[in-house]
Amino acid sequence: MEDVRFAVVGYGNIGSRHVSFLKGLEGARITGVCDIVPERADEGATIAGCESVYSFDDVLSRDDIDVVNLCTPSGLHASQAIASMRAGKHVLSEKPMALTLKEADSIIRTEKETGKKYFLVKQNRYNPPVSILRDMVVSGKLGRIYMISSTVLWNRNMNYFREGEWRGTLDLDGGALFTQCSHFIDLILWIGGEALSVNAWMDNVAHPYIEVEDLGHVRIDFKNGCAGVLSYTTAAYGRNMEGSLMVLGEKGCIKIGGKYLNEISDWSVEGVEKPEIPLGAPANTYKGGYQGSMSNHDKVLNNVIGVLSRDEDIAVTSVQGRESVEVMQAAHLSDVLRRRIDIPLGEEEKAFDTRKREPLGTHWSKQG
């Protein structure tokens, strides 16, 4: 069986993680590392033992690449995914799938037209505590689910935003909900099911030098009667404090806590003792000292190889990715219009572009 050939596009914090995992992965071979900054491309290519690529168009033109790993700014994911599939490549995209629902729909349409596979990184689904929690919900051991609650108290300081000109912009970042918290939205939807409506408000309380929100509250009402709530911020003082997920049901309550959904912090379930959980992967640690979600990219990449080599099922489909984008777009709409937004979005609501909303920073400037 031939190796699946990967090209990593964007050799920054997350791109370096892709290279690191791919290097030791059976069935994978890196055939290119691409970055518009030549020094970054060269660094990644040296580590990967492959050729440097300095242009995304050059990646598309090559015939020794099966999968394009998109580790670029959030606002580029959709256009680059579409271009990659049209060039005959499969795509593995970091979150978010897109910054607008129209872009997400274009990805799905291109996937169908080209016959290429689209994969989305949602590595938190593989966290051992999260897997246990979802199994408890799906098996019915928690009974009817009343509420899903997630809290994200993270820190992203001025140095973080100054590391990349795209960070904190409406055009390429999209805000804390899209860039930092889309994983948590995904988990709420994964557990809660089909969304019925969204209410949200957002603010910028501690980062006047960026365009986007650093604090927000999103309520999702589900068709099964359950309510989901996400309270999030990137303005926690000094460090990341919490990344949690709680499910309340008629037969019990489980809370996954720690800073990165890495431990079962509370467990009270009728007739079921708290299980011992296997040791999970550590959090992704990036330049500048900040941390992200638990690192399970090896499992995501193994799924890509399994689908392409052994006809396995895609773990997170483009349709599932679209669900998160629709809810996050509805949240921005709700904040702008100050009202509840029903799901599915209407035609006018689908046309809403989060990039064109008014900046939330009081004096947007990279100089601070």
Summary of the structure (lengths in Angstrom):
residues: 368
radius of gyration: 20.0
end to end distance: 53.1
largest distance: 58.6
contacts: 1297
relative contact order: 0.16
helix: 36%
strand: 25%
